[in-house]
Structures are given as structure tokens and as C-alpha cells.
């Protein structure tokens, strides 16, 4: 009986959503081309402004005509915002409103509460996050070997709680421990569209902040230990 009631409610919601879909006019064929384009621009800007996360192309396509170019709309919006203290940026596979960097000091001085601020990380947590970014998918044990000290479950928990990392595929090493990978939220907070936007790792190596050689040596040592244990 309960299951039947749940299915009926689900079907009712689907019918309501379908009705909303039919009522919402995406094409705006009754408007002249210039006004139609302007309305599409306003719709796209409204959706991006209201969203707490970057808005994907697929989401924006739901509120404009099927033949409308999202890229051209975004280009026009960016031009319109060129004199404003905020802009549209491409991050994490979508678009988001961001305050222009030159106003960061002004906002800090105002002490006004801001939307979507990044969680405060300790220096070590930030270093672990950076290592996950470059070496993902990576296990907690591998991270510990990179830093020469234990990366605790609390550190991983803090990064997960802040939405910066998530569980990746199981490692093929004995015990099949979880690996960790960065999230779309990580890209959004740090203003990156994809992981290809990470700073050049060679520059970080030159600055002594990260070492691919140490990481490779650590992973090789772990693989050798596992092979030795299998033989034994």
C-alpha cells in the first residue's frame, strides 16, 4: 500500500513537471529577434546569478531556444559586464559570476559576509590537497610517503568535508584501499575549468613545494615491498 502511494505521488510529480515543460516558452517566437536575444541573455544571467555552483551548458540550454548559441550569449554578457566589478568566468565545466580580482582587497576591508567562500585549510591540508590534485587517484598511504609523515584520516576528512576531494577507484594494491580525487568544487573554488589549468608542476618543483621524483620513488618502494611480500 505504501509503495503504491509512493509510485502514485512520483507519477503525479512527473506529470506536473511535464506540464511545466510545456508551459515554459523557450523559443519566444512571438518576439522580434533582437528582443528574443535580449530575453535569452537575461534568462542565462539570472540562472547563473542564482546558482551556488558553476552552471553547465546543458542547464542553460533548458531556458533558451534550441537553436540559440550559448557561447554567443555568454560572449555578449561578458561584454555587457566589462565595466562592472564582477564578471562571468568559465570554471569546473560551467559558468559562474565572480568578483574581479582587483576588488578582493576592497571586499576584505568591508568585512561583508560573502557567498560560497572556500573553507579555511591549514598549511598541511593545503599541501595534501595540492598533492591529490597532481597525483590523483592517490591513496592515503601514498600521500603519507610523499610527505614523510602520516596523512591522517582527519586530514582526509577535512578535505572531504570541505568538498575538495572525493573517493576515487579502489587501488589495485593489496587490500584495495580507497584512492582520492579532486572534485568539481575544487575546480570552482580555485577558478579552474579543468585539471589542465593546475600550475606547472615543474615550477612547483623549482620552488621546492612538490617533487615528482619523491612521489615516484615512494610508489616504486611500495610496489617493491608488495612484490617481496607476495614472494615471501
DRENZA-340086 format. One record per residue: z, y, x of N, C-alpha, C, O in turn; residue number from 1; residue in three letters. Coordinates in steps of 0.2 Angstrom, whole numbers, always signed. Example, Ala and Ser with C-alpha at 12.3 -4.5 7.8 and 13.67 -1.06 7.14 Angstrom:
% residues 2
PT   n_up  n_north  n_east  ca_up  ca_north  ca_east   c_up  c_north  c_east   o_up  o_north  o_east   nr  rest
PT    +39      -28     +66    +39       -22      +62    +39      -16     +66    +42      -17     +71    1   ala
PT    +35      -11     +64    +36        -5      +68    +39       +0     +64    +40       +6     +67    2   ser
END
This chain:
% residues 232
PT   n_up  n_north  n_east  ca_up  ca_north  ca_east   c_up  c_north  c_east   o_up  o_north  o_east   nr  rest
PT     +0       -6      +4     +0        +0       +0     +0       +6      +4     -4      +11      +3    1   unk
PT     +4       +6      +9     +5       +12      +14     -2      +13     +18     -4      +18     +18    2   unk
PT     -5       +7     +20    -11        +8      +24    -17      +10     +19    -21      +14     +21    3   unk
PT    -17       +8     +13    -22       +10       +8    -21      +18      +7    -26      +22      +7    4   unk
PT    -15      +20      +6    -14       +28       +6    -16      +31     +12    -19      +37     +11    5   unk
PT    -15      +29     +18    -17       +32      +24    -24      +33     +24    -27      +38     +26    6   unk
PT    -28      +27     +22    -35       +27      +23    -38      +32     +18    -43      +35     +19    7   unk
PT    -35      +32     +12    -37       +37       +7    -37      +44      +9    -41      +48      +8    8   unk
PT    -31      +46     +12    -30       +53      +15    -35      +54     +21    -37      +60     +21    9   unk
PT    -36      +49     +25    -41       +50      +30    -48      +52     +27    -51      +56     +30   10   unk
PT    -50      +48     +22    -57       +49      +19    -57      +56     +16    -62      +59     +16   11   unk
PT    -51      +58     +13    -51       +65      +10    -52      +70     +15    -56      +75     +14   12   unk
PT    -49      +69     +21    -49       +74      +26    -57      +75     +29    -59      +80     +30   13   unk
PT    -60      +69     +29    -67       +68      +32    -71      +72     +27    -76      +76     +29   14   unk
PT    -70      +71     +20    -74       +74      +15    -73      +82     +16    -78      +86     +15   15   unk
PT    -67      +84     +17    -66       +91      +17    -69      +94     +23    -72     +100     +23   16   unk
PT    -69      +91     +29    -72       +93      +35    -80      +93     +34    -83      +98     +36   17   unk
PT    -82      +88     +31    -90       +88      +29    -92      +94     +25    -97      +97     +26   18   unk
PT    -87      +96     +20    -89      +101      +16    -88     +108     +20    -93     +112     +19   19   unk
PT    -84     +109     +24    -83      +115      +28    -89     +115     +33    -92     +121     +34   20   unk
PT    -92     +110     +35    -98      +110      +40   -104     +112     +36   -107     +116     +38   21   unk
PT   -104     +110     +29   -110      +113      +25   -109     +120     +24   -114     +124     +23   22   unk
PT   -103     +122     +23   -102      +129      +21   -103     +134     +26   -105     +140     +25   23   unk
PT   -102     +132     +32   -102      +137      +38   -109     +138     +40   -113     +133     +42   24   unk
PT   -112     +144     +40   -119      +145      +41   -119     +147     +49   -118     +152     +51   25   unk
PT   -122     +142     +52   -124      +143      +60   -130     +147     +61   -130     +151     +65   26   unk
PT   -135     +146     +57   -142      +148      +58   -142     +156     +57   -146     +159     +60   27   unk
PT   -139     +158     +51   -139      +165      +50   -146     +168     +48   -148     +173     +51   28   unk
PT   -150     +164     +45   -157      +165      +44   -158     +171     +40   -164     +174     +40   29   unk
PT   -153     +173     +36   -154      +179      +32   -153     +186     +35   -154     +191     +33   30   unk
PT   -151     +185     +42   -150      +191      +46   -156     +193     +50   -160     +188     +52   31   unk
PT   -158     +199     +52   -163      +201      +56   -161     +198     +63   -155     +197     +65   32   unk
PT   -166     +197     +67   -165      +193      +74   -160     +197     +78   -155     +194     +81   33   unk
PT   -160     +204     +78   -155      +207      +83   -148     +207     +80   -143     +205     +84   34   unk
PT   -147     +207     +73   -140      +206      +70   -138     +199     +71   -132     +198     +72   35   unk
PT   -143     +194     +70   -141      +187      +71   -138     +186     +78   -133     +183     +79   36   unk
PT   -142     +188     +83   -140      +188      +90   -133     +191     +91   -128     +188     +95   37   unk
PT   -132     +197     +88   -125      +200      +89   -120     +196     +86   -114     +196     +89   38   unk
PT   -121     +193     +80   -116      +189      +77   -114     +183     +81   -108     +181     +82   39   unk
PT   -119     +180     +84   -118      +174      +88   -114     +176     +94   -109     +172     +96   40   unk
PT   -115     +182     +97   -111      +184     +103   -104     +185    +101   -100     +183    +105   41   unk
PT   -103     +188     +95    -96      +189      +93    -92     +183     +92    -87     +182     +93   42   unk
PT    -96     +178     +89    -93      +171      +87    -91     +168     +94    -85     +165     +94   43   unk
PT    -95     +168     +99    -94      +165     +105    -88     +168    +109    -84     +165    +111   44   unk
PT    -88     +175    +109    -82      +178     +112    -76     +177    +108    -71     +176    +111   45   unk
PT    -76     +176    +101    -70      +175      +98    -67     +168     +99    -61     +167    +100   46   unk
PT    -71     +163    +100    -69      +156     +101    -66     +156    +108    -61     +153    +109   47   unk
PT    -69     +159    +113    -67      +159     +120    -60     +163    +120    -56     +161    +124   48   unk
PT    -60     +169    +117    -54      +173     +117    -48     +169    +114    -42     +169    +117   49   unk
PT    -49     +165    +109    -44      +162     +105    -41     +155    +109    -36     +153    +107   50   unk
PT    -45     +153    +113    -44      +146     +116    -39     +147    +122    -40     +151    +126   51   unk
PT    -34     +142    +123    -30      +142     +128    -33     +139    +134    -30     +140    +140   52   unk
PT    -38     +135    +133    -42      +132     +139    -49     +134    +139    -52     +136    +134   53   unk
PT    -52     +132    +145    -59      +134     +145    -63     +130    +139    -62     +125    +138   54   unk
PT    -68     +134    +137    -72      +131     +131    -78     +129    +133    -82     +132    +137   55   unk
PT    -80     +123    +131    -86      +119     +133    -92     +122    +130    -92     +125    +124   56   unk
PT    -98     +120    +132   -104      +122     +129   -105     +118    +122   -107     +121    +118   57   unk
PT   -102     +112    +122   -103      +108     +116    -99     +112    +110   -101     +112    +104   58   unk
PT    -93     +114    +112    -89      +118     +107    -92     +124    +105    -92     +125     +99   59   unk
PT    -95     +128    +109    -98      +134     +107   -105     +133    +103   -106     +137     +98   60   unk
PT   -108     +127    +104   -114      +125     +100   -112     +124     +93   -117     +124     +89   61   unk
PT   -106     +123     +91   -104      +122      +84   -104     +128     +80   -104     +128     +74   62   unk
PT   -104     +134     +83   -104      +140      +79   -110     +145     +80   -110     +150     +77   63   unk
PT   -115     +142     +83   -122      +146      +84   -127     +142     +81   -127     +136     +80   64   unk
PT   -133     +145     +81   -139      +141      +78   -141     +136     +83   -140     +136     +89   65   unk
PT   -145     +131     +81   -147      +125      +85   -151     +127     +91   -151     +124     +96   66   unk
PT   -155     +132     +90   -160      +134      +95   -157     +140     +99   -161     +143    +103   67   unk
PT   -151     +142     +98   -148      +148     +102   -146     +145    +109   -144     +140    +110   68   unk
PT   -148     +150    +114   -146      +148     +121   -139     +151    +122   -138     +157    +123   69   unk
PT   -135     +146    +124   -128      +148     +126   -128     +152    +132   -124     +157    +133   70   unk
PT   -132     +150    +137   -132      +153     +143   -134     +161    +143   -131     +165    +146   71   unk
PT   -139     +162    +138   -141      +169     +137   -136     +173    +134   -135     +179    +135   72   unk
PT   -132     +170    +129   -127      +173     +126   -121     +175    +130   -119     +181    +130   73   unk
PT   -119     +170    +135   -114      +172     +140   -116     +177    +144   -112     +182    +146   74   unk
PT   -123     +177    +146   -125      +182     +151   -125     +189    +148   -123     +194    +151   75   unk
PT   -126     +190    +141   -126      +196     +138   -118     +198    +137   -117     +204    +137   76   unk
PT   -114     +193    +136   -107      +195     +135   -104     +198    +142   -100     +202    +142   77   unk
PT   -106     +194    +147   -104      +196     +154   -106     +204    +155   -102     +208    +158   78   unk
PT   -112     +205    +153   -115      +212     +155   -111     +217    +150   -109     +222    +153   79   unk
PT   -109     +215    +144   -106      +219     +140    -99     +221    +142    -96     +226    +141   80   unk
PT    -96     +216    +146    -89      +216     +148    -88     +219    +155    -83     +219    +158   81   unk
PT    -94     +221    +158    -94      +223     +165    -90     +229    +167    -88     +230    +172   82   unk
PT    -88     +233    +162    -84      +239     +163    -77     +238    +161    -73     +242    +161   83   unk
PT    -75     +232    +158    -69      +230     +156    -64     +227    +161    -67     +225    +166   84   unk
PT    -58     +227    +161    -53      +224     +166    -53     +217    +165    -49     +213    +169   85   unk
PT    -57     +214    +161    -57      +206     +160    -64     +204    +160    -69     +208    +159   86   unk
PT    -66     +198    +161    -72      +195     +162    -73     +188    +159    -67     +185    +158   87   unk
PT    -79     +185    +159    -80      +178     +157    -81     +174    +163    -86     +176    +167   88   unk
PT    -77     +169    +165    -78      +165     +171    -80     +158    +169    -78     +156    +164   89   unk
PT    -84     +155    +173    -85      +148     +172    -80     +144    +176    -80     +144    +182   90   unk
PT    -76     +140    +173    -71      +136     +176    -70     +129    +172    -71     +129    +166   91   unk
PT    -69     +124    +176    -67      +117     +173    -73     +115    +168    -71     +112    +163   92   unk
PT    -79     +117    +169    -84      +114     +165    -85     +118    +158    -88     +116    +154   93   unk
PT    -82     +124    +158    -82      +128     +152    -82     +136    +154    -83     +138    +159   94   unk
PT    -80     +140    +149    -79      +147     +150    -73     +149    +147    -70     +147    +143   95   unk
PT    -70     +154    +151    -63      +157     +149    -63     +165    +151    -66     +167    +155   96   unk
PT    -59     +168    +147    -58      +175     +148    -53     +175    +154    -48     +172    +154   97   unk
PT    -54     +179    +159    -49      +180     +164    -49     +188    +166    -54     +191    +166   98   unk
PT    -43     +190    +168    -42      +197     +170    -45     +197    +177    -45     +193    +181   99   unk
PT    -48     +203    +178    -52      +204     +185    -46     +204    +191    -41     +207    +190  100   unk
PT    -48     +201    +196    -43      +200     +202    -40     +207    +204    -34     +207    +206  101   unk
PT    -44     +212    +204    -41      +219     +206    -35     +221    +202    -32     +226    +204  102   unk
PT    -34     +219    +196    -29      +221     +191    -23     +217    +192    -18     +218    +188  103   unk
PT    -23     +212    +196    -17      +207     +197    -11     +211    +199     -6     +209    +196  104   unk
PT    -11     +215    +204     -5      +219     +206     -3     +223    +200     +3     +224    +199  105   unk
PT     -7     +226    +196     -5      +230     +190     -1     +226    +185     +4     +228    +183  106   unk
PT     -4     +220    +184     -1      +216     +179     +6     +214    +181    +11     +213    +178  107   unk
PT     +7     +212    +188    +13      +210     +191    +18     +216    +190    +24     +215    +188  108   unk
PT    +16     +222    +192    +20      +228     +191    +23     +229    +184    +28     +232    +184  109   unk
PT    +19     +227    +179    +21      +229     +172    +26     +224    +170    +30     +226    +165  110   unk
PT    +27     +218    +173    +32      +213     +171    +30     +211    +164    +35     +207    +161  111   unk
PT    +24     +212    +161    +22      +209     +155    +21     +202    +155    +19     +199    +160  112   unk
PT    +24     +198    +149    +23      +191     +149    +15     +190    +149    +12     +193    +145  113   unk
PT    +13     +185    +152     +6      +183     +152     +4     +176    +149     +9     +172    +148  114   unk
PT     -2     +175    +147     -4      +169     +144     -6     +164    +149     -9     +166    +154  115   unk
PT     -4     +158    +148     -7      +152     +152     -5     +153    +160     -9     +151    +164  116   unk
PT     +1     +156    +161     +2      +156     +168     +3     +149    +171     +5     +144    +168  117   unk
PT     +2     +149    +178     +2      +142     +181    +10     +141    +183    +14     +145    +184  118   unk
PT    +12     +135    +182    +19      +133     +184    +20     +134    +191    +16     +133    +196  119   unk
PT    +26     +136    +192    +28      +138     +199    +29     +131    +203    +33     +127    +201  120   unk
PT    +26     +131    +209    +27      +125     +213    +30     +127    +220    +30     +132    +222  121   unk
PT    +34     +122    +222    +37      +123     +229    +31     +122    +234    +26     +120    +232  122   unk
PT    +33     +124    +240    +28      +124     +245    +25     +117    +246    +19     +115    +247  123   unk
PT    +30     +112    +246    +28      +105     +247    +24     +102    +241    +19      +99    +242  124   unk
PT    +26     +104    +235    +22      +102     +229    +15     +104    +230    +10     +101    +228  125   unk
PT    +14     +111    +232     +8      +114     +233     +4     +110    +238     -2     +109    +237  126   unk
PT     +7     +108    +243     +3      +104     +249     +1      +97    +246     -4      +95    +247  127   unk
PT     +6      +94    +242     +4       +87     +239     -2      +88    +234     -6      +84    +234  128   unk
PT     -2      +93    +230     -7       +94     +226    -14      +95    +229    -19      +93    +227  129   unk
PT    -13      +99    +235    -20      +100     +239    -22      +94    +241    -28      +93    +241  130   unk
PT    -18      +89    +244    -20       +83     +247    -23      +79    +241    -28      +75    +242  131   unk
PT    -20      +79    +235    -23       +75     +230    -30      +77    +228    -35      +73    +227  132   unk
PT    -31      +84    +228    -37       +87     +227    -43      +85    +232    -48      +83    +230  133   unk
PT    -41      +84    +238    -46       +82     +243    -47      +74    +244    -52      +72    +245  134   unk
PT    -42      +71    +243    -42       +63     +244    -42      +59    +238    -41      +53    +239  135   unk
PT    -42      +62    +232    -42       +58     +226    -48      +53    +226    -53      +54    +228  136   unk
PT    -46      +47    +222    -40       +45     +220    -35      +42    +226    -38      +39    +230  137   unk
PT    -29      +44    +225    -25       +43     +231    -18      +40    +228    -16      +43    +223  138   unk
PT    -15      +36    +231     -8       +33     +229     -2      +37    +232     -3      +41    +237  139   unk
PT     +3      +36    +229     +9       +40     +232    +11      +38    +239    +13      +42    +243  140   unk
PT    +10      +31    +240    +11       +28     +247     +7      +32    +252     +9      +33    +257  141   unk
PT     +0      +32    +250     -5       +35     +255     -3      +43    +256     -3      +45    +262  142   unk
PT     -1      +46    +251     +1       +53     +252     +7      +54    +256     +8      +58    +260  143   unk
PT    +12      +49    +256    +18       +49     +260    +16      +48    +267    +19      +51    +271  144   unk
PT    +11      +44    +269     +9       +43     +275     +6      +49    +278     +6      +51    +284  145   unk
PT     +2      +53    +274     -1       +59     +276     +4      +64    +279     +3      +67    +284  146   unk
PT     +9      +65    +275    +14       +70     +276    +20      +68    +281    +24      +72    +283  147   unk
PT    +20      +61    +283    +25       +59     +287    +32      +59    +284    +37      +59    +287  148   unk
PT    +32      +59    +277    +39       +59     +274    +37      +57    +267    +31      +57    +264  149   unk
PT    +42      +55    +263    +41       +52     +257    +39      +57    +252    +42      +62    +251  150   unk
PT    +34      +56    +248    +32       +60     +242    +35      +56    +236    +33      +51    +234  151   unk
PT    +40      +59    +234    +45       +56     +229    +41      +56    +222    +37      +59    +221  152   unk
PT    +44      +52    +218    +42       +51     +211    +43      +58    +207    +39      +60    +203  153   unk
PT    +48      +61    +209    +50       +68     +206    +44      +73    +208    +42      +77    +203  154   unk
PT    +42      +73    +214    +36       +77     +216    +30      +76    +212    +27      +80    +209  155   unk
PT    +28      +69    +211    +23       +67     +207    +24      +69    +200    +20      +72    +196  156   unk
PT    +30      +68    +197    +32       +70     +190    +31      +77    +189    +29      +79    +184  157   unk
PT    +33      +82    +194    +32       +89     +193    +25      +91    +192    +23      +95    +188  158   unk
PT    +21      +88    +197    +14       +90     +196    +10      +87    +190     +6      +90    +187  159   unk
PT    +13      +81    +188    +10       +79     +181    +13      +83    +175     +9      +84    +171  160   unk
PT    +19      +85    +176    +22       +89     +170    +18      +96    +170    +18      +98    +164  161   unk
PT    +16      +98    +175    +13      +105     +175     +5     +104    +173     +2     +109    +173  162   unk
PT     +3      +98    +172     -4       +96     +170     -9      +97    +176    -15      +97    +174  163   unk
PT     -7      +97    +182    -11       +97     +188    -14      +90    +190    -20      +90    +192  164   unk
PT    -11      +85    +189    -13       +78     +191    -12      +73    +185     -8      +75    +181  165   unk
PT    -16      +68    +185    -15       +63     +180    -16      +56    +184    -18      +56    +190  166   unk
PT    -14      +51    +181    -15       +44     +184    -23      +42    +184    -27      +44    +179  167   unk
PT    -25      +40    +190    -32       +38     +191    -32      +30    +190    -28      +27    +187  168   unk
PT    -37      +27    +193    -38       +20     +193    -33      +16    +197    -30      +19    +202  169   unk
PT    -31      +10    +196    -27        +6     +200    -30       +5    +207    -36       +4    +207  170   unk
PT    -26       +6    +212    -28        +5     +219    -30       -3    +220    -26       -7    +217  171   unk
PT    -35       -4    +223    -37       -12     +225    -32      -15    +230    -32      -21    +231  172   unk
PT    -27      -11    +233    -22       -14     +237    -17      -18    +234    -16      -18    +228  173   unk
PT    -14      -22    +238     -9       -27     +234     -4      -23    +230     -1      -18    +232  174   unk
PT     -2      -26    +224     +2       -23     +220     -1      -18    +215     +2      -16    +210  175   unk
PT     -7      -16    +216    -12       -12     +212     -8       -6    +210     -7       -5    +204  176   unk
PT     -5       -2    +214     -2        +4     +212     -6       +9    +209    -13       +9    +210  177   unk
PT     -3      +14    +205     -7       +19     +202    -10      +24    +207     -7      +25    +212  178   unk
PT    -16      +26    +206    -18       +32     +210    -18      +38    +206    -16      +38    +200  179   unk
PT    -18      +44    +209    -18       +51     +206    -24      +55    +207    -27      +55    +213  180   unk
PT    -26      +58    +202    -32       +63     +202    -30      +69    +199    -25      +70    +195  181   unk
PT    -34      +74    +201    -33       +81     +198    -36      +81    +191    -40      +77    +189  182   unk
PT    -34      +86    +187    -36       +87     +180    -41      +93    +179    -42      +97    +184  183   unk
PT    -43      +94    +173    -47      +100     +171    -42     +106    +171    -45     +111    +173  184   unk
PT    -36     +105    +170    -31      +111     +170    -31     +113    +177    -30     +119    +178  185   unk
PT    -31     +109    +182    -30      +111     +189    -36     +115    +191    -35     +120    +194  186   unk
PT    -42     +113    +189    -48      +117     +190    -48     +124    +187    -49     +129    +190  187   unk
PT    -45     +124    +180    -45      +130     +177    -40     +135    +180    -41     +141    +181  188   unk
PT    -34     +133    +182    -29      +137     +185    -31     +140    +191    -30     +146    +193  189   unk
PT    -35     +136    +195    -37      +138     +202    -44     +141    +202    -47     +143    +207  190   unk
PT    -46     +142    +196    -53      +146     +195    -59     +142    +198    -63     +145    +200  191   unk
PT    -59     +136    +197    -65      +132     +200    -68     +129    +194    -65     +126    +189  192   unk
PT    -75     +128    +195    -79      +125     +190    -79     +117    +191    -79     +114    +186  193   unk
PT    -80     +115    +197    -79      +108     +199    -76     +107    +206    -74     +112    +209  194   unk
PT    -74     +101    +208    -71      +100     +214    -75     +102    +220    -72     +103    +225  195   unk
PT    -81     +103    +219    -85      +105     +224    -83     +113    +226    -85     +115    +232  196   unk
PT    -80     +116    +222    -78      +123     +224    -71     +123    +228    -69     +129    +229  197   unk
PT    -68     +117    +229    -62      +117     +234    -64     +120    +241    -70     +120    +243  198   unk
PT    -60     +124    +244    -61      +127     +250    -63     +122    +255    -61     +116    +255  199   unk
PT    -67     +124    +260    -70      +119     +265    -64     +116    +269    -60     +119    +272  200   unk
PT    -64     +109    +269    -58      +106     +272    -58     +107    +279    -53     +107    +282  201   unk
PT    -64     +108    +282    -64      +110     +290    -60     +116    +291    -57     +117    +296  202   unk
PT    -61     +121    +287    -57      +127     +288    -49     +126    +287    -45     +129    +291  203   unk
PT    -47     +122    +283    -40      +120     +282    -38     +116    +288    -32     +117    +290  204   unk
PT    -42     +112    +291    -40      +108     +297    -39     +113    +303    -35     +112    +307  205   unk
PT    -44     +118    +303    -43      +123     +309    -37     +127    +308    -34     +129    +313  206   unk
PT    -35     +128    +302    -28      +131     +301    -22     +127    +301    -17     +129    +301  207   unk
PT    -23     +120    +303    -18      +116     +303    -14     +114    +297     -9     +111    +297  208   unk
PT    -18     +115    +291    -15      +113     +285    -16     +106    +282    -12     +104    +278  209   unk
PT    -21     +103    +285    -23       +97     +282    -27      +93    +287    -31      +96    +291  210   unk
PT    -27      +86    +288    -30       +83     +293    -33      +76    +290    -30      +72    +288  211   unk
PT    -40      +76    +290    -43       +70     +288    -42      +64    +292    -42      +59    +290  212   unk
PT    -42      +66    +299    -40       +61     +304    -34      +57    +302    -33      +51    +303  213   unk
PT    -29      +61    +301    -22       +58     +299    -22      +54    +293    -20      +48    +293  214   unk
PT    -26      +56    +288    -27       +53     +282    -30      +46    +283    -28      +41    +281  215   unk
PT    -36      +46    +287    -40       +40     +288    -36      +35    +293    -36      +29    +291  216   unk
PT    -32      +38    +297    -28       +34     +301    -22      +30    +297    -21      +24    +298  217   unk
PT    -20      +34    +292    -14       +31     +288    -17      +26    +284    -14      +20    +283  218   unk
PT    -23      +27    +281    -26       +22     +276    -28      +16    +280    -28      +10    +278  219   unk
PT    -31      +17    +287    -33       +11     +291    -26       +7    +293    -27       +1    +293  220   unk
PT    -21      +10    +294    -15        +7     +296    -12       +3    +290    -10       -3    +291  221   unk
PT    -13       +6    +284    -11        +2     +278    -15       -4    +277    -13       -9    +275  222   unk
PT    -22       -3    +278    -26        -9     +277    -25      -14    +282    -25      -20    +280  223   unk
PT    -24      -12    +288    -22       -17     +293    -16      -21    +292    -15      -27    +293  224   unk
PT    -11      -17    +289     -4       -21     +288     -5      -26    +282     -3      -31    +282  225   unk
PT     -9      -24    +277    -11       -28     +271    -14      -34    +274    -13      -40    +272  226   unk
PT    -19      -34    +278    -23       -39     +281    -19      -44    +285    -19      -50    +284  227   unk
PT    -14      -41    +289     -9       -45     +293     -5      -49    +288     -3      -55    +289  228   unk
PT     -2      -46    +283     +2       -49     +278     -2      -55    +275     +1      -60    +274  229   unk
PT     -8      -54    +273    -12       -59     +270    -13      -65    +274    -12      -71    +272  230   unk
PT    -14      -64    +281    -15       -69     +286     -8      -73    +287     -8      -79    +287  231   unk
PT     -3      -69    +287     +4       -72     +288     +6      -76    +282    +11      -79    +282  232   unk
END
